[in-house]
Amino acid sequence: MSYYLSNKFWRLKHVVINGQEHNLGGNSNAPTLQFSGGSIRGNGGCNAYHTKFTINGNSLYIDKVMSTRMSCNSLALDESEYFNALAQGHTLEYEEGSNEFRLINTSNDLLVYYAQFEKAQSTYTPLVRRESASRSYRSSDENEDRGSKLTKKQQQRKSLLEKKLYNKKLSKAERRELIVLQSKAKKGKVSKSKRGKTVKGRKGRGSKKAESRKSKREKSREKKSGKKSKTKTDKKSSKKKKRR
């Protein structure tokens, strides 16, 4: 599949289905088509549709079309006829760099598309870069709010739901979501308080140990001073006895 074919937004210009010819040039409700990887997406004039395709040279096979089921009036082309004509094997007629291509299916129906606009090559960015950018934004949000388990988006959502609850405009699904967010926020607060308690507990233990050490030292000093005073009194008494 050529890059130029997959990089353009195609709209149906001319069609011949079951021998009936329709000129749709300039009609804003004409069916559209876009190639993306191995799938096709577009609009049939009223309903959005998608399908898969395989291509081999000029042979294009399109699978069964899946679409939404909205009812619309005054369509330029019947959607069911278009989807049936599209979901077949086709011969692709396309020139590189052209703004048109033709599909001729096995029922000999003709579908002619023209490029309505093209995505500029300068604006193309790989999906990998977009994913990495979103990851970096998430990580920055989480680093900014390390204290709680809620991210910034979750906190904003929680405050919005709480306002709805106050105004009595909260649905059952939103109420469940609010309960989950509130429980997460409580867990974050509990973990913070537990950390503070452990630190305080450690400080208390350290101070108790220091006090016990001080008391032991003081006791040992008192014992030593008591022994010295006893020895002094004993010496004095012995001297007095000798004099007598």
Secondary structure as UniProt FT lines:
FT   HELIX           3..6
FT   STRAND          8..17
FT   TURN            18..19
FT   STRAND          20..23
FT   TURN            25..26
FT   TURN            28..29
FT   STRAND          32..36
FT   TURN            37..38
FT   STRAND          39..43
FT   STRAND          48..56
FT   TURN            57..58
FT   STRAND          59..62
FT   STRAND          66..67
FT   HELIX           79..86
FT   STRAND          89..94
FT   TURN            96..97
FT   STRAND          100..105
FT   TURN            106..107
FT   STRAND          110..118
FT   HELIX           121..123
FT   HELIX           127..144
FT   HELIX           152..166
FT   TURN            167..168
FT   HELIX           172..243
//
